[in-house]
Structure formats: C-alpha cells, structure tokens
Amino acid sequence: MTANTDAADSNGPESGAAEEVRQAFSALPFNERLSTLVKVELDLLGDAAKTIVEAASKVADEIVEAVAGPEPSPTSKPEAGEQASTN
C-alpha cells in the first residue's frame, strides 16, 4: 500500500492537482459525492459508447471498401463510342 502512495507522491504537479480534487471531493456531503460519482460514470460510459460506435463504423467502412473493390478512376472509363464498337 505504501508503494502506491509513494508512486502517487512522485508524479510531480499532476499529483498536486489530484490531491486538491480528492480533498475537495472528500469535503462534499455524501449525497453530492454520490451524485458526482454517478455523473462521472455516465460520462465514462458515454465516452466508451462513442469509441465503440466509431470503431464499429470504421470497421464497417473498411469492409464495404474491401467488398466493393477499388473505385475506377474517371480516366479509365470507356467512351460511349468504344462501348458500341465492342458490342
């Protein structure tokens, strides 16, 4: 347990800010602590859901691109006259 607190104390300026947040949080009444924790959890769940949706969308886009194959460039399309002569 002391190893964790020693590591937290040596994190520089960020550990000071974290300690300030801990002190401010512990000064809150119980019901405000609870509602704050619920809000933080909801924010985290929203971020996680957003990340999952973005990843799934990216995978779906890659699958569509793989199935569709490469798009033909505008210069490689045959002319109307060339189509008539090959038929």
N, C-alpha and C positions, 0 to 999 in steps of 0.2 A: 504494500500500500504506500509505503514511503517512496518507493521508486517512481510511482505515478505522480505524486505531488512534487518530487524533486524535478522531474522532467517538465512538469507544467510551470514551475517557477523559473526555469531557464529558457523560456520561449521568447524572451525579450518583451517589446512593447505590446505585443498581442496578448500576452498573459495578463498584463495590467488592465487592458480593456475587458478581458474576460472576467477578471476578478471584480471589476466595477459592476458588470452586468449581474454577476452572481450575488453581490451584496444588495443591489437594487431589487433583484428578484426576491431575495430572502426577506426584504423589508415589506413586501406586499402582503396583504391579508390572504388567507388561504384560498378564498373563493376567486380572488383575482389571479393568484398563481395558477389555479386550476384552469381558469378560462384562458390565460396566456398560453399554457401548455397545449390546450386544445387548438387554439389558433395556430400555433407553430406546427403542430401535427398536420392540420388541414393544409397549411401552406406546403409542407413537405410532400404530402400526398398529391397535391395538385401539380407540383413540380415533377414528381415521379410519373404521374399520368401523362403529362405533357411530353416528357422524354420518351416514354414508351410509344406514344402515338407518333411522334416524329420519327423514331427508329422504324416503326412498322411501315410508315408511309414511304420512307427511303427504300426499304427492302421491296415494297410493292412496286415502286417506280423502277428499281433495278430489274425486277422480274419481268415487268412489262417491256422494258427496253431489250432484254435478252430474248424474249419470245418474238417481239416484232422484228428484230434484226436491225441492221444498220439502215438509217434513212438514206434514200438515194439523193444525191446532190442534184441541184437544178440543172447543171450542165450535162448530166448523164441521161436525162430523159430523152427518148427518141422523138424526133419531129413527126408531125402528122403525115408528111409525105413518105417518110421512111416506114411507118406502120403500114401504109397502104401497099407499098411495094413488097413487103414481106408476106402479106396475106395471100 
